[in-house]
Amino acid sequence: MSWQSTDRGFGGWLHPEPPVAPVPGTLNQLFRMASLAEARPAALLRVGAGGWRPLSDARLARRVEWLAHYLSAVFEVRPGDQVAIASDLRQEWLLADLAIMSLGATSVAIEPDLPAAMLLHSIQATEPRILFASGDVLGRLRMIRSHVPPLIPVIAFDSPHRWGGPIPLAAALDAGSVHGVGRRSGELRKSAWNVAPEAAACCHYAGYQDGHVECVELTHAEAFARVVGGWIRPLSRAGERVYVAGPRVTLRTRLAMYAALGDGYSVLVLGTPGHEREEIRELRPGKIIAPPALLEGLVWGPPASHGEGRIGDLGALVRATLRRVMTGRGRADQHGLRKALGGRIRWVASTEIMEPELSARLSSIAVVGPSFAASGTARRMPGD
């Protein structure tokens, strides 16, 4: 199915426009200028019923505004507040993230696969005005609901509406479309544009094996500098697909998505867990951001059909691994490797730290980067 979007005619909702600065200095300004350029047929691409579903800049921005209107009007989210997201990577995650930051609030990402005690501890430490969560996270929270602060409202990404239960995201968007009409939309855009560079934009909670949880916080200026300095380079080409694989959302994942949306030319593709290999082969992305395990699978290929690396055949698995290390080539030459990564790959990054061997192998056919350091304001908190 063709992913090319024919969606046009949404330009009118963008007015009145805020004054356009020559160079943006915050994430909100970067996204705003990219959406105004309207230089791409689709800003976001994801799999839905019937195939690939594109979302134009205008439609994406409109949904972000609807959700921001809802958060502001119903829950009175204001600059400086914290709103948490606990979910795997999905379009809804990105909508919530952008809406929160547009209000000048801090978007706090909590890894959904944290142990129950760490998950609860992270939510309690954040004290969010609202919690966005996937169905899996909500199921785990129900098991420990007696310990969860009862006054935190929950917006569910994939749960049906039940009286007294979490608010479905679809219902929040519908309500936000009613609140966000006329003058209110212009006021929201102006407010988003004027969010101070030193305001906290995003915070990321991650758990570690020693039992502690760490939160790294970036201001709009810090996140903007990371995006422009490390992730938008090399310059994107019009219509180039940037494939971002989950399911885990790391701070690198967030910066990569901000760059793809903010450059005004790329098409951000959110990968489907378990189908990354065929999606990459079909879409032929120019940039790939993925977990190290996925990149290793693409680089070295699946185990040989004659049983090499089969479960229970530890000796064969060790021999195959040693052969890859000794040859530095694996199962594919550069042509085969490029084909495994879609055929048009020119830039690769990992969502986590990569092994040097993997990085060297990828660098034979593409730019590998950026070398990412988790600088920013870090808070280490002991686990329960």
Stockholm file with secondary structure:
# STOCKHOLM 1.0

chainA/1-384         MSWQSTDRGFGGWLHPEPPVAPVPGTLNQLFRMASLAEARPAALLRVGAGGWRPLSDARLARRVEWLAHYLSAVFEVRPGDQVAIASDLRQEWLLADLAIMSLGATSVAIEPDLPAAMLLHSIQATEPRILFASGDVLGRLRMIRSHVPPLIPVIAFDSPHRWGGPIPLAAALDAGSVHGVGRRSGELRKSAWNVAPEAAACCHYAGYQDGHVECVELTHAEAFARVVGGWIRPLSRAGERVYVAGPRVTLRTRLAMYAALGDGYSVLVLGTPGHEREEIRELRPGKIIAPPALLEGLVWGPPASHGEGRIGDLGALVRATLRRVMTGRGRADQHGLRKALGGRIRWVASTEIMEPELSARLSSIAVVGPSFAASGTARRMPGD
#=GR chainA/1-384 SS CCCCCCCCCCGGGGCSCCCCCSSCCSHHHHHHHHHHHCCSSCSEEEEETTEEEEECHHHHHHHHHHHHHHHHHHHCCCTTCEEEEECCSCHHHHHHHHHHHHTTCEEEEECTTSCHHHHHHHHHHHCCSCEEECHHHHHHHHHTGGGSCTTCCEEESSCCCCTTSCEEHHHHHHHHHHHSCTHHHHHHHHHHHTCCTTSEEEEEEEECTTSEEEEEEEEHHHHHHHIIIIISCSCCCTTCEEEECCSSCCHHHHHHHHHHHHTSSCEEEECCTTCHHHHHHHHCCSEEEECHHHHHHHHHCSCCTTSTTCTTCHHHHHHHHHHHHHHSCTTCCHHHHHHHTTSCCCEEEESSCCCHHHHHHHTTTSEECCCCCCCSEEEEEECC
#=GC SS_cons         CCCCCCCCCCGGGGCSCCCCCSSCCSHHHHHHHHHHHCCSSCSEEEEETTEEEEECHHHHHHHHHHHHHHHHHHHCCCTTCEEEEECCSCHHHHHHHHHHHHTTCEEEEECTTSCHHHHHHHHHHHCCSCEEECHHHHHHHHHTGGGSCTTCCEEESSCCCCTTSCEEHHHHHHHHHHHSCTHHHHHHHHHHHTCCTTSEEEEEEEECTTSEEEEEEEEHHHHHHHIIIIISCSCCCTTCEEEECCSSCCHHHHHHHHHHHHTSSCEEEECCTTCHHHHHHHHCCSEEEECHHHHHHHHHCSCCTTSTTCTTCHHHHHHHHHHHHHHSCTTCCHHHHHHHTTSCCCEEEESSCCCHHHHHHHTTTSEECCCCCCCSEEEEEECC
//
